[in-house]
Amino acid sequence: MTTDALRVGAVVPLIVSTTEMVTPALATEWLRKNQKNRPIKWAKVDEYARVMLAGAWRMHDQGILFDTDGNLLTGQTRLWAVVKANTHVYMRVSRGNPADSAEVIDRGVPQSARDLAARRSGRVHSPTEASLARAIA
């Protein structure tokens, strides 16, 4: 584990990540620290809330990120889903991220139906198979 004593001249940011139970009250408190963020995608909030209510939420490393001043950098959609579902889930929480790291997070391409099918089956599916899976889903 990185500690201040091991950091060379404090050049490397001290980012601490933990697994925490996120309740609606805690999510609401954290959302108050949401100063500068992109617009909320409410359809995604609804989707996540449905997954949480169904008991199908899976913890993963993409969780809640705060900067060195405690401002929320990413995770607003997941937090709003906890509030909307009025439930609690475990999430990874990362504190101490540089404020300017918000410019480079969540910039990837979302996983397509084809990507998800490949993860499940262990093989690459044709575009036709992916289209059929999308249509069925």
N, C-alpha and C positions, 0 to 999 in steps of 0.2 A: 504494500500500500504506500502511496506517495504521501510524504509529510512535508511540512514547511522546512524542516531541518535538512531534508534530502534534496530540496530544490536548489538549483544553481542560480543564485542571484534573482530568484523569483521570476525567472524568464518563462518557465513552463507554468501555465495556470494550474492551480490546485482545484481540480474538478472532483467532487465527491458524488458517487452514485450509490443509491440505496434502493431497496424494494420496500414500498410502503402501501398500506391499505388506504385507498382514497375514498373518502365518504362524501356525500353531497355537501355537508357543511365545510369540509376541508377544500373540496373543489371550488365552492363559492368563495371561500377566503382567497384561494390562489388566483381565481379569475379577477379579483380586485387588483391584482398586480399585473394585469394584462394591459400595459400602457401602449405599446406599439406592436401591432400584429396585423396580419393580413385579414381581409374580410372573412367572417365565419361562413362556412358552407353548411347551412342548416340541414340539407338533405343528408349529409354525411353524419351530422350529429344524430339525426333520427335513426340512421342505419346502425351506428354504434350503440345507441340506446336499446334498440331491438335485440342486438346481439347480447348485450349485457343482461337484459331481462330474461333472455332465453337460457342464461347460464353458459353461454358459448364463448364468452370473452376469454381470450388467451393472453397471458402476460408475455411481453416481448421486450426487447431492449429499447424500442422506440417509445419513449414515455414522455415525461414532463421535464422540461429544461428551464432552469432559472439562470440569470446572469449573476455577476458578482454583487449586484445591488438588490437581488431578490426579485427582479422583474421577470415575468413569464416570457420565455422566448418561443417555446413551441409546446403544444399539448392542449391548446384551447378547445379543440373539437372533442378530444377525449374527456376533458373536464366537463364541458357542457353536457355530454352524453351521460355522465355520472349523475349530474343534477337532474336532467330530464327523466332518466330512468329511476331516480330516487333509490339508488342501490349503491353498493360499494364493491370495488374491485382492487386487486393488487396491480400496481404499476411501478415501473422503474422511475426514479426521480433523480435528476442530476442537478447539482448546485455548483456555482462557481464558474460557469461558462463565460468566456469573454462576450461582452455585449454585441460586438460586431460579428460574432459567429452566427447570428440570426440571418445574416445575408447569405450564408452558404448551406443552411440546413433545410430539409424538406424540399430540395430542388430536383429530386430524382423523378424518374418516370414511374407512375403507379403500375403495379403488377396487373397485367391483362389476364383475361380468362385463360388464355393459352399458357401464360406463365404459371398460373396456379395449377392447371391441369398437369403440367410437366412436373411440378413439385410433388404432386400426389402420386403420379404413376411412375416417375423416374425415367420418362422418355419424352422426347420432343414430339409434340402433336402438330399435325398439318394445320394450315389456316382453315381448311374446311371443317376439321374436327373442332377447332376452337369456335368457329361460327355456330356450329350445331350446339356446342355446350352453352354458348351465350344465349342462344334462342331458347334452350330448355330451361335455363336458369331464369 
